[in-house]
Amino acid sequence: MLKTLDKSDVTIREFTVNKTWNFNQSNISSYGIVLQHGVSGSGTFDYNGDVNSDGTYKRLIFNSIKHLFYSDYNENSALDPIDNQYISLHKLAFVTRSITTDVKVLNIPTIVIGEGIKQGTFSLVSGSVTIVDDKNYNLKVSGTNTYIGNIFYELGQVIITHTGSLYQNLTNSFEISLKGIHKIYEYEVLCTVLESEFNFPTNPTAFESESTCYLGIISGSITRPFITSIGLYDDNNELLAVGKFPRAIQKDDYLDMSFLLRFDF
């Protein structure tokens, strides 16, 4: 038995949750995380030049990072506010935003970070060194004022620009922890059955064989069906969700009945 719902019967709520993730150098690829090395160069580009394990050219990685994040900035400018969690890179100035000849780039996909990395939750531990973010797009050595790069929360990119061998080698063996920002949508569907609706069973076993007549053992006083579940269909009659009751509920033919279904994803 089917009934069309009105749009007013469906309510959608959006809320944000944080999910904690932990990785190390041996399992990042299984989550789609890519580690790349970028090195500056000059003169004619060599297509047989040094490449990363994913096939990207280190010189092109360096040039891309420099162009996107470090080509135009003012170290004396104040940070502009970020509106609606969208980053305006051309307006931002980072106190530590500088680049020389070498970068390490950790690209974290949206399946992990969702809407972005929650500020103040990123840490990278390598040996005795712990790198954290300062909630202001900078990476620094925990407990010090030594800045080694930047983190772009909305884009999921972690960039080490410090050319010291200690910091460039952090990506050889490490453990990473962060929290992703994920949006959850909760659907609330109100299903109302009027007293005049669905008062007769449609189960084939209730009818005489190949007939529209009920079995003789079924009397008028017990033809009211029991409701065990409610299915939600789209406009193409494809089943989207099913709500099941812990016990069967008999249809009332004197009162309207309302059922509230909630689910999220």
Stockholm file with secondary structure:
# STOCKHOLM 1.0

chainA/1-265         MLKTLDKSDVTIREFTVNKTWNFNQSNISSYGIVLQHGVSGSGTFDYNGDVNSDGTYKRLIFNSIKHLFYSDYNENSALDPIDNQYISLHKLAFVTRSITTDVKVLNIPTIVIGEGIKQGTFSLVSGSVTIVDDKNYNLKVSGTNTYIGNIFYELGQVIITHTGSLYQNLTNSFEISLKGIHKIYEYEVLCTVLESEFNFPTNPTAFESESTCYLGIISGSITRPFITSIGLYDDNNELLAVGKFPRAIQKDDYLDMSFLLRFDF
#=GR chainA/1-265 SS CCCCCCGGGEEEEEEEEEEEEEEETTTGGGGTCEEEEEECCCSSCCTTSCBCTTSCBHHHHHHHHIIIIISSCCTTSCCCCCSTTCCCTTTCCCTTCCCCSEEEEEECCHHHHBTEECTTCCEEEETTEEEEECSSSEEEETTSCCEEEEEETTTTEEEECCCCHHHHGGGGSCEEEEEEEEEEEEEEEEEEECTTSSCSCCCGGGBCTTSSSBCTTCCGGGCSCEEEEEEEECTTCCEEEEEEEEEEEECCSSSCEEEEEEEEC
#=GC SS_cons         CCCCCCGGGEEEEEEEEEEEEEEETTTGGGGTCEEEEEECCCSSCCTTSCBCTTSCBHHHHHHHHIIIIISSCCTTSCCCCCSTTCCCTTTCCCTTCCCCSEEEEEECCHHHHBTEECTTCCEEEETTEEEEECSSSEEEETTSCCEEEEEETTTTEEEECCCCHHHHGGGGSCEEEEEEEEEEEEEEEEEEECTTSSCSCCCGGGBCTTSSSBCTTCCGGGCSCEEEEEEEECTTCCEEEEEEEEEEEECCSSSCEEEEEEEEC
//
